[in-house]
């Protein structure tokens, strides 16, 4: 069967250059089976820039990193998420973590959280709902939500979603935390302002400096470590560890593990880790 002709010339050498650039800047490992995905994701950029081949695009990317690198990363980054994804984490949060924090932080009545790799915002908004429902009204809740992809961050900050994205959320939560669209927006929902105001969305490359201050009460970094090699996973886990006090929690994705990695965490539940006490 003859291979379908491509609009732009694209070779294994082009793919190798592009995935090397991706890895150097983001730490993300790109396996061989992403060859076609890179073509389909980046063809729009090649076309928009008026180029005729991926070889030209590789040169353009190297020569114009300030203007093109963000577009490149946005195109090749995969963002798959949903509200209350891996719901056992949110149940553990409300039943175990929050009661402990209400005692531990009673003096200053503040809870500070980081959603690392927040994608289009479903995770931090799910965290915000969980905390608003289980923390007294006079407490301060602060959620930092970061991602490498500026496009998904813009979507997250807007807080507007197709109605089918919230089908799994209870009627009570829909009533409490979302506004239904009307007219031309009838098939969409918007997160209510009192939920959005708890979250600060920021771009952050996990492989670069983290301009973060103080400790977090817990960190969600789910379905992020899976993209990195062993050495990078250890490095990231230990950097997270440095931003948590003893006994604080790190939540990772269902297909991830810190097993046999030299980190400061102990496994206490299904993909739930706790910073070890000395």
N, C-alpha and C positions, 0 to 999 in steps of 0.2 A: 504494500500500500504506500503510495507516494505521500511524503510528508507535506502538509499544508504550507504553502508559501507564506512567509512572514512579510509584513509591511516594511520592516526595517532589518538590515543585516545584523545578526546576533550570533556570536560564537561562544564557545566554552571559555576562551580567553577573556572575553568581555565579562562573562558571568564571574569568573575568578577574580578579576579586578574589582568588580562591584561588591562581591561578598567580602573581600579582604578589607575594603574601605569600611563597610558596615561593621565588621568585627573590630577593627582598630578603634573606631569611634564609639561604638555602643557595647562592645563585648559580646554581642549576640553571635552565636555560631549558626552558620547558614549551610545546611547539608545539601548534597548533590540534587536531591529531589525538588529543590526550590528553583531549579533552572527555568522552568516555564513560568512559574509564579513571578519571578523577577521580570521576565519579558512582559507579561500582561500588566503588571503593576506600573512599570516604568515607560511603557510605550507612549502613554499620554504625555509624559514629560518630554520625550524625544520629539514627538509631534509638535508640542507647544513651542519648543525652542527652535523649530525649523531645521532640525538635524535629519540626517538620512541614515545613520547607523548608530549602533550602541557603542562602537569604538569612538565615534565623535562625542557621544554623551560621556564616556569615561574621561576623555580629555577635558570636556567642559566642566565636569564635576571637580576634577583636580585643580583646574585653573580658576574656578569661581566658587570656592567652598562657602564663603560667607552668604552668598545669595542662593545657592542651590542645595547645600547639604541638608537643610531642614526639609525641603521638598522631597529629597531623596529618601530620608529616613521615614517621613510620613507615608511615603508610597509603599515601602517594603515592610513596615511594621504591621504585624497582625494584631487586631484588637477584637477580642471575642469576650463578651461579658453579659451579665444579666443581673437584675435586682435579686438580692438574697441568694446569689449563687453559692452553692455549698452551704446550705442554710444551717447545718449543725454548728458552724462557726458563730453565727449570730445568736443561736440559742445558748451556746456556751458563754458568749459574751454577756447576755442579759441575766443568765442564771448564776454564773460563777464569777466572772471577771468584774462586772459592775458592783455587786455587793461588796467585794473586797476593796474596790477603789473608794466606795462611799465611806468605808472605815478609814482607809489609809490616807485619803485626801480630805478628810473632814475639816481640817484646820483652814485650808484655803479654798475648798469647794470648786476645784477646777479639774477637768479631764482633758488631756491633750493627746491626740491620736495622729498617726501618719498612715495614709493609704498610698503605698508606693506602687506605681504602675496602675493608676486609677482608670485608664482608658476613657470611655465616654461618660463616666461618672456614676454608673449604677452602684458600684461598691461604696464610695464615700456617702452617697445618699442613703444607702441601706444602713450604713453605720450610723448616720445622723438620725434616722428613724428609730433604730434600736436604742440609741442613747437617750433621745428625747422621751421615749416611752418608759425608760427604766431609771432615769436620773432625776432628782428633784428639780423643780423649776428654777430655784434660786442658784443653781450651779452653773458654771461657765463651761461650755463644751467647745473645744477648738479642734478642727479637723484639717490637717494639711493633706492635700491630694495632689500628687505629682505624676507626670508622665513625660516621656521623651517626645511624643507626637503632639505638635501644636494644634493640629486639626481636631483631634479627639478632645483635647483640653478645651477648645472653644465650644464644642458641642456640650461638654460636661458643664461648663460654666453657664451656658444658656439654660440648661435644665429642661429642655423640651424634647419629648419622646413620642414616637408613634404609639397609638393606643394599644396595639398588640404587644408592646414591650412590657406592659404592666398587667397582663392578664393573670399572672400568677400571684399577684399581690392581693391581700384580703380586702374586702369591701370597706372595712373600717379604716385601714391604712390609706386606701384611695381617697376616702372622704377627708381624712385628717391632713394628708400631706400633698395632695395633687389637685390641680384645677383642670377641669375638662375644657377643651377648646370649643369654640362656637364658630358658626359660619364656615369660612374656608379652613379653619383650624379644628373642625369637628372631629377629625380622626387623630387628634394629638392631645397630649396632656402636658401640663407644666408643673414643675416642682414648686411648692409654695415658698414665698420669700423667707418665712421664719425657719425653714429648713436650710435653704441656700446660704443664709447668713452665717451658718456655723462652719462653712467650708471655704478654705482658700485654695484655689487652683493655681499651680505653678509648674513651669517646665523644669525638668531636672534630668540630667544624664547621670545615671547611677555609676558610670565609669569615671566620672570627673569629681571635682570637689563638691561636697554637700554643704551649702551655706545654712546649716541648721543649728539652732541653739537650744541648749537644755535637753531635758529628758522627755521621752514620750511614755505614756502609760501603757500603750501597746501599739504594735505595728502590724498592719496587714500588708504582706508582699506576696500576693498569690498569683500563680501561673506566670511568674517572671523568672525565677531561678532556672526553670526548665530550659531556657535558651542559652545558658552559660556552661562553660566547661567547669571541671571540678575545682580548679584553682580559683576561678572567679567566684564560684559559689561560696567557697570558704571565706574569701575576702569580703564579699558582701554580707554574709551572715555575721561575721565578726564586726563589721562596721555597724550593722543594726544593733548588735549586742552592746556596742559602746554608747548607743543612744537610749538604752533602757536601764532602769535600776534593777537591782537583784530582785528576782521573783516576778518581773514583768514578762509580758507575752509577745511571741511572734507567731503569726498565722501565715501558713504557706498553702500552695495549691494542692488539690487532691492527687495530682500525679507527681508531686515533688517530695523530696526527703532530704534530711540532713544526716541520714544514717551513715556512719563510718567517716564523717567529716569532722575535722578538729575545730569545733566551735564552742562557744560558751553557753550552748543551749541543751536542755534535756527534753525529750519527747514526753508529753503528759497526756496526749489524746490524739485523735485522728487529725494529723497534720497541724497539731497545736503544740508549740514549743514554749518553754519557760526558761528565762535566764537563770543559770545555776547559781546557787548561793555558795560562797567560798567556805 
